[in-house]
Amino acid sequence: MTEKTTGIDVFVMVLNEEANIRLCLESVKWADRIFILDSRSTDRTLDIAREYTDSIYTRDFDNFSAQINWGLDNMPFGNDLLLFVDADELVTPELAEEVRAVAAANPPGVDAWWVKRRFIFLGRWLKYGGQYKTRVIRLFRHANVRFQRLVNQVPVYKGADALLEHDMIHEDRKGFSALVARHNSYSTYEAMETVKRRYPELLTDREREETLRDDQAVKKKKRLFERLPLVVRPPLRFVYMYVFALGFLDGAAGFIYSFFKMCYEFFICVKIYEIKVERRARRPDTPPRAEGAGGSSVLSDKET
């Protein structure tokens, strides 16, 4: 086999991604080496992955940032620059060429590069509803970047960043039922993130120690959103996505996704309320906190 010299390694995290993993790995097989971190898949994910790499590691999943950070701390990457790709994402040929050009230029002082994603939902590219404006960190210097938050992880780094011109494609082929199940678990993480930030008096000592805060890593409007009363957040999210962000221009798929995200926000709010009730019941000395002043909400980064 001819040794590759692109200057790029690829990192992919997987759990039962049989429906997505082949297309993902096909889109990054040009890289020097592909690293897989598996959370004990039970389908054919690893059989497919072994066709592309023998650098496969296993770790029980606890949360997204912990999983990524474990990989960054323990995997023997051979290059300074790392391309992180979700199993349901594809790197377009244009983006691959741009990434290789960045590696060749190796601009000093830049730690991370933002990428735009084309979000495909029910067979349609959602160009509106705020989806195409989403930026995610996918290329970075793995020694200089770590992640925080249980879900929708936020990168933390000290160097400069830059924006790549070409897009990545996000398309989950596991169907709507899998999307609903996944977001049900995501909402639990999001609720806990809000409690960790807004209600530290309800945390255990261990949870307090494990809470990494870097408020500037989260966009200001998201930090303001978390202060809103729980009751207004789900409908506000729908109105923003479908009306103000022009989600209606994406047709039926735009309406369905905007409504789905409203339901997702509702799940988050219910779980925030549930956590507060349960934990305050165990700590009767904790005074009540007004929702309007102490607002709970999802913490979102540029991936939300």
C-alpha angles and dihedrals in degrees: 000000000000113000112246121225106187094127089232133109122190127221121197127178116206143185118169094333098151091132094053112023102083095055090044094052093043088059093055103034089110090072122102093246138355120217120199124198109193127195094207102288116202099196130066095288096113094042088059094042092055089063087067106031146006092207096100123148132183129215131161108249119245103154138335101256093045089051094050094043091051089055092048091050099044112028117094099233113185097204135057093229120067128191111208114202130179115228090247093052130091128205109221118224089247092053091046090054091048092049091051089050091052090051091051092049093041094192110215119239096020114116103171142025125207120221131199118229130213102217112210114200125174088348095307131106105235102220094170138037089077092289101115091045089063115116123195132186106241104146118054147137100269094210092057105041132071131168136233135193128060093253135008084032121219120219118230119201139143103217130079124282135212140194123245115221101220129069138247118216121230115196124151111203096191093090139238096296090058090048091054093047092048094050091049088062091041090055090058090055092045092051091051091048090056093049090049092054102034103032109034090156088070095055128101117240090255093050090049091052092048094051110106112193126195105152094182089064088067119069115255095238089055091051089052092047092059090061094061121105111268093239095063100044102079096050091040090055091052094047092048095049100039101035113020095033090043096241089155088073088070091066122217093345090055093052094046093049094046090050091046091053089050088055090047090053089050090054090052093050093048091050092048089053091046093052092049093049094047096046095044089051087059090046108044091172090068110103119227117261123216112244094220092056101034099037122189124212149140115288107224131186129194089291096066 
